[in-house]
Amino acid sequence: MAMTHALTLPPGWIISSRLVPAWQIDTDHLLEVEAAGRTDEGRIRWRYRLSRRRRTIFAGSDICSGVGAVLTPGELISAARTVLHYLTLRPGEVDADYFDSYIRAQVEWRDRYAEDLSIYAMDEWCGYCGGDHASPGCPSRCGG
């Protein structure tokens, strides 16, 4: 059950080839995020897919919004930042067993790209322009 048919996309976002809202993080990485229904508690369940050069690195639906969240561009940005935060965690930031379910390609991706991409999930700092806003909402992509 897709809930994005009436959602205005945040600035800088696109509709992916899979017809879901997507954030082109950099030239190689695309994060697709869509509402995939609600939990019994009224949270939005988010389905996501992070790809690098069109190859899926991570996909899941294990991220949820707060109770009673409303589907808005701001909530989509919040979900994307949450997803990216968890996908860019590195050894030493979480318990070692956090990575036990990672396949080799995910470990290699984490070791090579997670640190650089983690800046786009930071609070109150844009990884594109250095402004005091969330990166997924940056309308100018370093233009000001």
C-alpha positions in Angstrom: 0.0 0.0 0.0 1.9 3.1 -1.2 1.0 6.3 0.6 3.0 8.7 -1.5 0.6 9.4 -4.4 -0.3 12.9 -3.0 3.1 13.7 -1.4 5.0 16.8 -2.5 8.6 15.8 -2.8 11.3 17.7 -0.8 13.5 20.0 -2.9 16.2 18.2 -4.7 14.3 14.8 -4.6 13.3 12.8 -7.6 10.9 10.0 -8.5 13.1 6.9 -9.1 12.8 4.4 -11.9 11.0 2.3 -9.4 8.4 5.2 -9.1 9.2 6.0 -5.5 10.6 9.2 -3.8 14.4 9.2 -4.0 17.2 11.2 -2.7 20.3 11.3 -5.0 22.9 11.6 -2.2 25.8 12.0 -4.6 26.6 10.9 -8.1 26.8 7.2 -7.1 24.3 6.8 -4.3 20.6 6.8 -4.4 18.3 6.4 -1.4 14.7 5.5 -2.2 12.3 5.9 0.7 8.5 5.4 0.6 5.8 4.9 3.1 4.8 1.3 3.3 1.8 1.5 5.5 1.3 2.0 9.3 2.0 -0.1 12.3 -0.7 -0.9 14.9 0.6 2.0 17.0 0.0 4.5 14.1 3.6 4.8 13.0 4.5 5.2 9.4 6.6 2.1 8.3 9.2 3.1 5.8 10.5 1.0 3.0 13.9 1.9 1.7 16.6 0.9 -0.8 20.2 2.3 -0.9 22.0 1.7 -4.1 25.4 2.5 -5.5 25.6 2.8 -9.2 22.2 1.1 -9.5 23.3 -1.9 -7.5 21.3 -2.5 -4.3 23.5 -2.4 -1.2 20.7 -2.3 1.5 17.0 -2.7 1.4 14.5 -3.0 4.2 11.4 -1.8 6.0 12.6 -1.8 9.6 12.4 2.0 10.2 9.3 3.7 11.5 8.2 7.2 12.3 7.0 8.5 15.6 3.5 7.6 16.8 0.8 9.6 14.9 3.3 11.0 12.3 1.7 12.6 9.3 3.1 11.9 5.8 4.8 15.2 4.8 8.0 16.2 3.0 9.5 16.9 6.4 8.7 13.4 7.6 10.1 11.9 4.4 13.4 13.9 5.1 13.4 12.7 8.7 13.0 9.1 7.6 15.7 9.4 5.0 18.1 10.8 7.5 17.3 8.1 10.0 17.8 5.4 7.4 21.1 6.9 6.3 22.3 7.3 9.9 21.8 3.5 10.6 23.3 2.4 7.3 26.4 4.5 7.8 27.2 3.2 11.3 30.7 1.9 11.6 32.6 -0.4 14.0 33.1 1.2 17.3 29.8 3.2 17.1 27.6 0.2 17.9 28.0 -3.3 19.4 30.1 -5.6 17.2 27.2 -8.0 16.6 25.3 -5.2 14.9 27.1 -6.2 11.7 26.6 -9.9 12.0 23.9 -10.1 9.3 25.9 -8.0 6.8 26.9 -9.8 3.7 30.4 -9.2 2.3 29.3 -6.5 -0.2 27.7 -4.6 2.6 30.8 -4.8 4.8 32.9 -3.6 1.9 30.5 -0.8 1.2 30.5 0.2 4.9 34.3 0.2 5.0 34.7 2.2 1.9 31.7 4.7 1.8 29.9 4.9 5.2 32.1 7.5 6.8 31.9 9.9 3.8 28.1 9.5 3.5 27.4 9.9 7.2 27.8 13.7 6.9 24.5 13.8 5.0 22.6 12.3 8.0 24.0 14.8 10.5 21.7 17.0 12.6 21.7 20.7 11.9 24.4 20.5 9.2 24.1 20.1 5.5 26.6 17.9 3.8 26.2 19.8 0.6 26.4 23.5 1.5 27.4 23.5 5.1 24.2 25.2 6.1 22.3 24.6 9.4 19.7 22.4 7.8 19.3 18.7 7.0 21.0 17.6 3.8 18.0 15.8 2.2 16.2 19.1 2.2 19.0 21.2 0.6 17.3 23.0 -2.3 20.5 24.4 -3.8 22.9 21.5 -3.5 25.8 23.8 -2.6 24.4 26.7 -4.5 23.7 28.8 -1.4 
